[in-house]
Amino acid sequence: MKKIAVLTSGGDAPGMNACVRAVTRYAINSGLEVYGVERGYTGLVNNKIFQMNKRSVSDIIQRGGTILKTSRCPEFKEKEYIQIAADNLDAYEIEGLVVIGGDGSYRGAKDLYEMFGVKVIGIPGTIDNDLAYTDYTLGFDTTVNTVLSAINNLRDTMTSHDRVCIIEVMGRKCGDIALYAGIGGGAESILVPELECNIPALVRKIKVNQRIGKTSDIIVLAEGVMKAEELKQQLKDGGVTGSIKTTTLGYIQRGGTPSMQDRLLAAQFAKKAVDLLLQDIGGKVVGIRDNHIIADDIAEALARERVFNKELYDEAVTLGL
């Protein structure tokens, strides 16, 4: 293998730039030519491919987002567009492709590999931490720390005014951001989509806290459960008195300087991905399990059922009492 390309796809995540940098520099130092693809699969279809060198990735390790830009490409579910993408890579004589993204990006990579034999390696880049085969995804740690900082700030205000605060966080159908940030921030309650939302029990808990003199509560709400304003109304309907405030953190969770942990993962994932391509291996996704960098078959990784960490959640419940 002499030439590889790298793209970022789907939602941006802190650490993507660090990973693009690591892929580029490690591959060049291993004797490969490296090409960047602008705006994910959209750029691959539209032939937005350019050669990169070591200077192309200077001064980006500390930056959030992605210098390659990103997008969602619904057309990439259709074979004719996948064929165009494969033909564009072939025109540059690019034999390997590194895709940094989440499950949707992986499905596009799987189609490229299975339909047209493009040697693709996936790197898990998503803040949601919702890929079942890996313990952690690139960007998750930074996002949790962003949420944790917000919880710390909001707690100061809620305590000063004796208020209940509902903090809505991202994660789609995965509650890991809420769970980890909620534990770290000492939240009284954490609501995740993996478990049934028991409003009467939550109302009772808040009322008990108020009776014993604890007049502020932090509730961390994963977006996959419901909207913050909806939960607020349900609490009021259930009989919670006093001031209830809502904060939806939104896209601030996606940006920001990547943490040390995400920069380290970026380097480790990148090395593993390039090493696989140097061995002429494709159709794999890299990840981390039990603190070891691993590579799984992409189809098996996508089919793997995600298991929610109920034990950790139970610990959070006990600490929030």
C-alpha positions as CSV (number, residue, x, y, z in Angstrom):
1,M,0.0,0.0,0.0
2,K,1.3,3.4,-1.0
3,K,-1.5,5.9,-0.6
4,I,-4.2,6.3,2.0
5,A,-6.9,8.9,2.6
6,V,-8.6,10.2,5.8
7,L,-12.0,11.8,6.4
8,T,-14.2,12.9,9.3
9,S,-17.9,12.2,9.0
10,G,-21.1,12.9,11.0
11,G,-21.2,15.0,14.1
12,D,-17.9,16.6,15.0
13,A,-16.2,15.5,18.2
14,P,-13.2,16.9,20.2
15,G,-10.1,15.0,19.3
16,M,-10.9,14.6,15.6
17,N,-8.2,17.1,14.7
18,A,-5.7,15.3,16.9
19,C,-6.6,12.1,15.2
20,V,-6.3,13.5,11.7
21,R,-2.8,14.9,12.7
22,A,-1.7,11.5,14.1
23,V,-3.0,9.5,11.1
24,T,-1.2,11.9,8.7
25,R,2.1,12.1,10.5
26,Y,2.4,8.4,11.4
27,A,1.4,7.3,7.9
28,I,3.9,9.7,6.2
29,N,6.7,8.6,8.6
30,S,5.8,5.0,7.6
31,G,6.3,5.8,3.9
32,L,2.8,6.4,2.8
33,E,1.3,9.3,0.9
34,V,-1.7,10.8,2.7
35,Y,-4.8,12.5,1.2
36,G,-7.5,14.5,3.0
37,V,-11.1,14.4,2.1
38,E,-13.2,17.5,2.7
39,R,-16.7,17.2,4.3
40,G,-16.8,13.5,4.8
41,Y,-18.6,11.3,2.3
42,T,-20.1,14.3,0.6
43,G,-16.5,15.3,-0.3
44,L,-15.7,11.8,-1.3
45,V,-18.6,11.8,-3.8
46,N,-17.7,15.3,-5.0
47,N,-14.0,14.5,-5.4
48,K,-12.8,17.0,-2.8
49,I,-9.6,15.1,-2.3
50,F,-6.2,16.7,-1.8
51,Q,-2.7,15.6,-0.8
52,M,-1.5,16.4,2.8
53,N,1.9,16.7,4.3
54,K,3.2,17.1,7.8
55,R,2.7,20.8,7.8
56,S,-0.9,20.4,6.8
57,V,-1.7,19.2,10.3
58,S,0.5,21.7,12.2
59,D,-1.0,23.5,15.2
60,I,-4.3,21.5,15.3
61,I,-3.8,19.0,18.1
62,Q,-5.4,21.4,20.6
63,R,-8.3,22.5,18.4
64,G,-11.8,21.2,18.6
65,G,-13.9,20.5,15.5
66,T,-12.2,19.2,12.3
67,I,-10.0,21.0,9.8
68,L,-11.3,18.5,7.2
69,K,-14.9,19.7,7.9
70,T,-17.7,17.2,8.2
71,S,-21.2,16.6,7.0
72,R,-24.0,14.0,6.8
73,C,-24.5,12.4,3.5
74,P,-27.9,10.7,3.1
75,E,-27.1,9.9,-0.6
76,F,-24.3,7.6,0.6
77,K,-27.0,4.9,1.4
78,E,-27.4,4.5,-2.4
79,K,-25.1,2.2,-4.4
80,E,-24.6,4.6,-7.2
81,Y,-23.0,7.3,-4.9
82,I,-20.9,4.7,-3.1
83,Q,-19.6,3.6,-6.6
84,I,-18.7,7.3,-7.4
85,A,-16.8,7.5,-4.1
86,A,-14.9,4.3,-4.8
87,D,-14.1,5.4,-8.4
88,N,-12.7,8.8,-7.1
89,L,-10.4,7.0,-4.7
90,D,-9.3,4.7,-7.5
91,A,-8.5,7.7,-9.7
92,Y,-6.0,8.9,-7.1
93,E,-4.7,5.3,-6.7
94,I,-5.7,5.5,-3.0
95,E,-5.9,2.0,-1.6
96,G,-6.8,2.6,2.0
97,L,-9.3,4.9,3.8
98,V,-9.5,6.0,7.5
99,V,-13.0,7.0,8.5
100,I,-13.3,8.9,11.8
101,G,-17.0,9.0,12.9
102,G,-19.9,7.2,14.5
103,D,-22.2,4.4,13.6
104,G,-23.6,6.1,10.5
105,S,-20.1,6.7,9.2
106,Y,-19.3,3.1,9.9
107,R,-22.2,1.9,7.8
108,G,-20.9,3.9,4.9
109,A,-17.4,2.5,5.5
110,K,-18.8,-1.0,5.6
111,D,-20.6,-0.5,2.2
112,L,-17.4,0.8,0.6
113,Y,-15.5,-2.2,1.8
114,E,-18.1,-4.9,1.1
115,M,-19.4,-3.5,-2.3
116,F,-16.2,-2.3,-3.9
117,G,-13.3,-3.7,-1.8
118,V,-12.0,-0.4,-0.5
119,K,-9.7,-1.1,2.5
120,V,-11.4,1.0,5.1
121,I,-10.5,1.3,8.8
122,G,-13.0,3.0,11.2
123,I,-12.0,5.2,14.2
124,P,-14.8,5.9,16.7
125,G,-15.2,9.6,16.7
126,T,-18.5,10.6,18.5
127,I,-19.3,12.4,21.8
128,D,-22.2,10.0,22.5
129,N,-20.0,6.9,23.4
130,D,-22.7,4.8,21.8
131,L,-20.6,2.2,19.9
132,A,-21.0,-1.1,21.7
133,Y,-17.7,-2.7,20.7
134,T,-15.4,0.0,22.4
135,D,-15.4,1.2,26.0
136,Y,-14.8,4.8,24.9
137,T,-15.2,6.9,21.8
138,L,-13.1,9.8,20.7
139,G,-14.6,13.0,22.1
140,F,-16.6,11.5,25.0
141,D,-14.1,12.4,27.7
142,T,-13.9,16.1,26.6
143,T,-17.7,16.4,26.4
144,V,-18.2,14.9,29.9
145,N,-15.7,17.4,31.3
146,T,-17.6,20.3,29.5
147,V,-20.8,19.1,31.0
148,L,-19.2,18.7,34.4
149,S,-18.0,22.3,34.3
150,A,-21.5,23.5,33.5
151,I,-22.9,21.5,36.4
152,N,-20.4,23.0,38.8
153,N,-21.4,26.5,37.7
154,L,-25.1,25.9,37.8
155,R,-24.9,24.3,41.3
156,D,-23.5,27.6,42.7
157,T,-26.6,29.5,41.4
158,M,-29.2,26.8,42.3
159,T,-27.8,26.6,45.9
160,S,-27.9,30.4,46.3
161,H,-31.5,30.6,45.2
162,D,-32.9,27.3,46.5
163,R,-33.8,26.0,43.1
164,V,-34.2,22.7,41.3
165,C,-32.2,22.7,38.0
166,I,-32.8,20.3,35.1
167,I,-29.7,20.1,32.9
168,E,-30.4,18.5,29.5
169,V,-27.3,16.9,27.8
170,M,-26.7,15.3,24.5
171,G,-26.2,11.6,23.7
172,R,-29.1,10.6,21.4
173,K,-30.3,7.2,22.7
174,C,-27.2,6.7,24.9
175,G,-27.2,7.9,28.5
176,D,-23.4,7.8,29.1
177,I,-22.8,11.6,29.0
178,A,-25.5,12.1,31.6
179,L,-24.3,9.2,33.7
180,Y,-20.6,10.1,33.9
181,A,-21.1,13.8,34.2
182,G,-23.9,13.3,36.7
183,I,-21.6,11.2,38.9
184,G,-18.7,13.6,38.6
185,G,-20.9,16.6,39.4
186,G,-22.7,15.0,42.3
187,A,-26.1,15.3,40.7
188,E,-29.0,14.3,42.9
189,S,-30.8,12.5,40.0
190,I,-29.7,11.2,36.6
191,L,-32.3,10.2,33.9
192,V,-31.1,8.1,31.0
193,P,-33.0,6.5,28.0
194,E,-31.8,3.0,28.9
195,L,-34.0,2.9,32.0
196,E,-37.6,3.8,32.7
197,C,-38.2,7.3,33.9
198,N,-40.1,7.1,37.2
199,I,-41.6,10.6,37.6
200,P,-43.5,9.9,40.9
201,A,-40.3,8.6,42.5
202,L,-38.4,11.6,41.3
203,V,-41.1,13.9,42.8
204,R,-41.0,12.1,46.1
205,K,-37.2,12.4,46.2
206,I,-37.3,16.2,45.6
207,K,-40.0,16.6,48.3
208,V,-38.0,14.6,50.8
209,N,-34.9,16.7,50.1
210,Q,-37.0,19.9,50.7
211,R,-38.4,18.6,54.0
212,I,-34.9,17.8,55.4
213,G,-33.6,21.3,54.4
214,K,-32.0,20.5,51.1
215,T,-33.6,23.1,48.9
216,S,-31.6,22.7,45.7
217,D,-31.4,19.7,43.4
218,I,-29.5,19.0,40.2
219,I,-31.2,16.7,37.7
220,V,-29.1,15.6,34.7
221,L,-31.4,14.6,31.8
222,A,-30.2,12.7,28.7
223,E,-31.9,14.1,25.6
224,G,-33.1,10.6,24.7
225,V,-35.5,10.6,27.6
226,M,-37.5,13.8,27.0
227,K,-37.0,17.6,26.7
228,A,-36.1,19.6,29.8
229,E,-39.2,21.7,29.6
230,E,-41.4,18.6,29.4
231,L,-39.7,17.2,32.5
232,K,-40.2,20.5,34.3
233,Q,-43.9,20.4,33.6
234,Q,-44.3,16.8,34.8
235,L,-42.5,17.7,38.0
236,K,-44.9,20.6,38.6
237,D,-47.9,18.5,37.7
238,G,-46.6,15.9,40.3
239,G,-46.6,18.5,43.0
240,V,-43.1,19.9,43.2
241,T,-43.2,23.4,44.5
242,G,-40.7,26.2,44.3
243,S,-38.5,27.3,41.4
244,I,-37.5,24.8,38.7
245,K,-35.0,26.0,36.1
246,T,-34.0,24.3,32.9
247,T,-30.7,24.5,31.0
248,T,-30.1,22.8,27.7
249,L,-26.3,22.7,27.0
250,G,-26.6,22.0,23.3
251,Y,-23.7,22.3,20.9
252,I,-21.2,23.7,23.5
253,Q,-20.8,19.9,24.2
254,R,-19.4,19.3,20.8
255,G,-16.6,21.9,20.7
256,G,-13.7,22.9,22.8
257,T,-10.1,21.9,23.4
258,P,-9.8,18.1,23.6
259,S,-8.8,16.6,26.9
260,M,-5.5,14.8,27.5
261,Q,-7.4,11.5,27.4
262,D,-8.9,12.2,24.0
263,R,-5.6,13.3,22.6
264,L,-4.0,10.1,23.8
265,L,-6.8,8.0,22.3
266,A,-6.5,9.9,19.0
267,A,-2.8,8.9,18.8
268,Q,-3.4,5.3,19.8
269,F,-6.4,4.8,17.5
270,A,-4.5,6.5,14.6
271,K,-1.5,4.3,15.0
272,K,-3.6,1.1,15.1
273,A,-5.5,2.2,12.0
274,V,-2.4,2.9,9.9
275,D,-0.7,-0.3,11.1
276,L,-3.7,-2.3,9.8
277,L,-3.6,-0.6,6.4
278,L,0.2,-1.2,6.2
279,Q,-0.6,-4.9,6.6
280,D,-3.1,-4.5,3.7
281,I,-6.1,-5.1,6.1
282,G,-9.4,-3.4,5.7
283,G,-13.0,-3.8,7.0
284,K,-11.9,-3.2,10.6
285,V,-12.8,-0.7,13.3
286,V,-10.4,0.2,16.1
287,G,-11.3,0.9,19.7
288,I,-10.4,0.4,23.3
289,R,-11.5,-2.4,25.6
290,D,-10.1,-3.1,29.1
291,N,-7.4,-0.4,28.4
292,H,-6.1,-2.3,25.3
293,I,-6.4,-0.9,21.7
294,I,-8.3,-3.5,19.7
295,A,-9.5,-4.0,16.1
296,D,-12.8,-5.7,15.3
297,D,-14.6,-6.6,12.1
298,I,-16.7,-3.7,11.1
299,A,-19.9,-5.8,10.5
300,E,-19.5,-7.5,13.9
301,A,-18.9,-4.2,15.6
302,L,-22.1,-2.7,14.2
303,A,-24.1,-5.8,15.1
304,R,-22.9,-5.9,18.6
305,E,-25.6,-5.1,21.2
306,R,-24.7,-2.2,23.5
307,V,-24.9,-3.0,27.3
308,F,-25.7,-0.2,29.6
309,N,-23.6,0.0,32.8
310,K,-26.4,-0.6,35.3
311,E,-23.9,-1.2,38.1
312,L,-22.4,2.3,37.7
313,Y,-25.9,3.8,37.5
314,D,-26.9,2.1,40.8
315,E,-23.8,3.6,42.4
316,A,-24.9,7.0,41.1
317,V,-28.3,6.5,42.6
318,T,-26.8,5.6,46.0
319,L,-24.5,8.7,46.0
320,G,-27.4,11.0,45.1
321,L,-29.5,10.0,48.1
